Amino acid sequence: MFRKLFIFSILVLLVGTISAQEAVYLWQGKDVHHGKQVTLTPFLADDNADGTAVIVCPGGSYFWLDEVNEGDNVARWLNDNGISAFVLRYRVAGIREFIWHYRRVFRGNQHPDMLNDAQRAIEYVKEHAEEYNIDPDRLGIMGFSAGGHLSMSTACFFTKEENRPAFAAPIYPVVTMNAPYVHERSRRALLGDRRCKNQIMRDSMSLEKHIPTDCPPIFLVNCVDDPIVEYHNSILLDSALNVKNIEHKYIQYQTGGHGFGASETRGTEESRQWKNEFLKWLEETKL
């Protein structure tokens, strides 16, 4: 019995690492505050016919990262569908800050650290596109919850060819930093204990206020029964995209809650349809 369990454990480990390469330290050799925390893990698809790739940003309220369910498992699902993926472990405020509010005295991690990490990730993957056998013009970004806010931020604020994503897919995202729909925990983590009270800072990172006229295509999903991020966040984003006439698809599910990622068991049967809908949308969208 022990021998069987040992063999099974080894197989699980092999399956878990078969497509993942060694993590890249994005700020290595650069003088960046807490830069050693930032890594990008490539998950390269064996059969990536058109070179499509996705940078994956896990959620976690900008305080922590759901690295498995909204990170590595998402990458493996994309791999199964012929899409290479890169899981970004960006800087977050951390559990210590969540408990003790130490950033009232010390800087810690806060905006624009997270956005800088996402920008560097896009630039890095594009710089190494040939090595990774991907098309830099088909590199998109996907994020969940606070990671959805981060992925959508790249579509709003990055305009240069070297750091602009080809598309963005915010899934049950945080969008606004303003009442009545703000997710206050994410706002505090992103902006810091002092700046989160500053209306100019709140507006500066409320994404519904910053949709560019040349925004890349957007795939947006959320659930009405989301108990964490008020579902009107996505309605605000959808409305802003409509005003600017941006190519996008918004799917609003009635059930599914929050945090289901690419899981086959979390959420509901209804919300888990988002994965097939995304693949269909990606095939239909002309990048």
Residue, then its C-alpha position, 0 to 999 in steps of 0.5 A: m500500500f505504501r509503495k502504491l501511495f508513493i508512486f501515486s504521489i510521484l505521478v501527481l507531482l510529475v503531472g503538476t510540473i510537466s508543462a511548467q518551466e522554472a520561474v523567471y525572476l522578472w526584476q533580477g538585477k534591477d534595484v526594485h523594491h521587493g522585486k525578488q517577490v515577483t516571478l513569472t512561471p511559463f506553462l508552454a502548450d505542446d500544440n500552440a498552432d497560432g502562437t496565442a499566449v495568456i499572462v495569468c494574474p491570480g486574485g486575492s484582494y491585492f493582499w495575497l495570491d490564489e496561486v493554485n486555483e486562479g493561477d497554475n490550474v488556469a494555466r494548465w487548462l489553457n495548455d490543454n486547449g493549445i494556449s501557452a500561459f505565464v502565471l504572474r506572481y506580482r507584489v501584494a500587500g501581504i498578510r502582515e499588512f492585512i492584520w497590522h496596517y504597518r504601511r501607515v509607517f512603512r511603505g510596503n507593497q502598494h500601487p504602482d508596484m502591481l501595475n509595474d509587475a504586469q507591465r514588466a511581465i508583458e514586456y518580458v514575454k514579448e521580448h522572449a516570444e521566439e524562445y517561447n514559440i508564441d506570437p507577441d501580437r497574440l499575447g493577452i492577459m487574464g485575471f481573477s478578482a483583484g487580478g481582474h482589476l490588474s489585467m484590465s488596468t493593463a488594457c486601460f493604461f498601457t499603450k505602447e506596442e511592447n507593453r500593450p496586451a492583445f486582449a484582456a479577460p477580467i473574470y469576476p473583477v474588482v473595477t471601481m475604487n469608489a462607493p457604493y460598489v467598491h471592494e474595500r479590502s482590495r482598495r486598501a491593499l492597492l492604494g495603501d492605508r493613507r492613499c485609499k482615503n484620497q479621492i484623486m487616488r480612488d478615481s485614478m484606479s477606478l477603471e470605468k473612468h479610464i477606458p481608452t478609445d483604442c482599448p484592446p478586445i475585452f472578455l468579461v465575466n461575473c455572477v450576480d450572486d457574487p458575495i465578495v465583489e459586488y456584481h455592479n463592478s462588471i456592469l460599470l465596466d461593461s457600460a464604460l466599454n459600450v460608451k467607447n464602442i470597444e469590442h468586448k463580450y460581457i457574460q453575466y451569470q446568475t449563479g456561481g459566486h466568486g473564486f471558482g477560477a478554472s475549477e471543475t467543482r467550484g462555482t456552479e454548472e452555469s458559471r463554469q461555462w465561462k471557459n468554453e465561452f472564452l475559448k469560443w470568443l478567442e477563436e471568433t475575435k480577430l486579433 
